[in-house]
Amino acid sequence: MTINGVSQTSGQQRLVDIAPSGDKLQVGIRDRKPGSDWVNVVVPAESLLTVLTEKPTGPQAIPGDDATLVAEIRRNEVQLAIGTADAAVGLDDLMDAVGSVLPS
């Protein structure tokens, strides 16, 4: 599932892609421009869900297969970063996206 976001460092519109990858989740961040590069990471679904539901203070590093996803909850917004790529998305939108790709 794809959700709209905005880079907090550049102000550019971004897309955040959430897809299943076995018992894990693939999270990708890319520009809205067609053909633009994107970065992604495969993280444990349970780790991301824990951050989203418990809403800990400050940035939370979620180690992935090849990189680390950093997620920070700010009221009703989630700041996501993979390396230098970042996007802020709505908490409800991200929860819906994660819920829609997890097996029932």
C-alpha positions as CSV (number, residue, x, y, z in Angstrom):
1,M,0.0,0.0,0.0
2,T,1.3,3.5,-0.8
3,I,0.7,6.5,1.3
4,N,1.5,10.2,0.8
5,G,4.2,11.9,2.8
6,V,6.4,15.0,3.0
7,S,10.2,15.2,3.5
8,Q,10.8,17.1,6.7
9,T,14.3,18.0,5.5
10,S,13.6,19.1,1.9
11,G,9.8,19.8,1.9
12,Q,9.4,17.6,-1.2
13,Q,6.4,15.3,-1.5
14,R,7.2,11.7,-0.9
15,L,5.5,8.3,-1.2
16,V,5.9,5.6,1.4
17,D,5.3,2.1,0.3
18,I,4.4,-0.7,2.7
19,A,4.4,-4.3,1.5
20,P,4.5,-7.7,3.0
21,S,7.8,-9.7,2.9
22,G,7.1,-13.0,4.6
23,D,6.5,-12.3,8.3
24,K,8.2,-9.0,7.9
25,L,7.3,-5.6,6.2
26,Q,9.1,-3.9,3.4
27,V,9.1,-0.1,3.9
28,G,10.1,2.1,1.0
29,I,10.5,5.9,0.7
30,R,10.6,7.6,-2.7
31,D,10.0,10.9,-4.4
32,R,6.7,11.4,-6.3
33,K,8.6,12.0,-9.5
34,P,8.2,9.0,-11.9
35,G,11.4,7.0,-12.2
36,S,12.9,8.5,-9.1
37,D,15.2,6.4,-6.9
38,W,13.8,4.9,-3.7
39,V,15.2,3.3,-0.6
40,N,13.7,0.4,1.2
41,V,14.2,-1.8,4.2
42,V,12.7,-5.0,5.4
43,V,11.9,-4.9,9.1
44,P,10.1,-7.2,11.6
45,A,6.4,-6.3,11.5
46,E,6.1,-6.7,15.2
47,S,8.9,-4.2,15.9
48,L,7.2,-1.5,13.7
49,L,3.8,-2.2,15.3
50,T,5.2,-1.9,18.8
51,V,6.6,1.5,18.0
52,L,3.3,2.6,16.4
53,T,1.1,1.4,19.2
54,E,3.2,2.2,22.3
55,K,4.4,5.6,20.9
56,P,7.7,5.8,22.7
57,T,9.4,9.2,23.1
58,G,12.1,10.1,20.6
59,P,13.4,8.4,17.5
60,Q,13.3,4.6,17.5
61,A,15.7,2.5,15.5
62,I,14.2,-0.6,14.0
63,P,17.0,-2.8,12.6
64,G,16.2,-4.3,9.2
65,D,17.8,-6.8,6.8
66,D,20.1,-4.3,5.0
67,A,19.5,-0.9,6.8
68,T,17.7,0.6,9.8
69,L,14.3,2.3,9.8
70,V,14.1,5.2,12.2
71,A,10.5,6.0,13.3
72,E,9.5,8.9,15.6
73,I,5.9,9.5,16.7
74,R,5.0,13.2,16.9
75,R,1.4,13.5,18.0
76,N,-0.6,12.2,15.0
77,E,2.4,12.1,12.6
78,V,5.2,9.6,12.1
79,Q,8.6,10.7,10.9
80,L,10.3,7.8,9.0
81,A,13.9,7.8,7.8
82,I,16.0,5.2,6.0
83,G,19.5,6.6,5.7
84,T,19.1,10.1,4.4
85,A,15.6,9.5,2.9
86,D,12.8,10.8,5.1
87,A,9.1,11.2,5.0
88,A,6.5,12.4,7.5
89,V,3.1,10.5,7.3
90,G,-0.1,10.5,9.3
91,L,-0.1,8.0,12.1
92,D,-3.6,6.7,11.2
93,D,-2.6,6.3,7.5
94,L,0.5,4.3,8.4
95,M,-1.4,2.1,10.8
96,D,-4.0,1.4,8.1
97,A,-1.3,0.6,5.6
98,V,0.5,-1.8,7.9
99,G,-2.8,-3.4,8.9
100,S,-3.8,-3.9,5.3
101,V,-0.7,-5.8,4.3
102,L,-0.4,-8.1,7.3
103,P,-2.0,-11.5,7.1
104,S,-5.3,-11.8,9.0
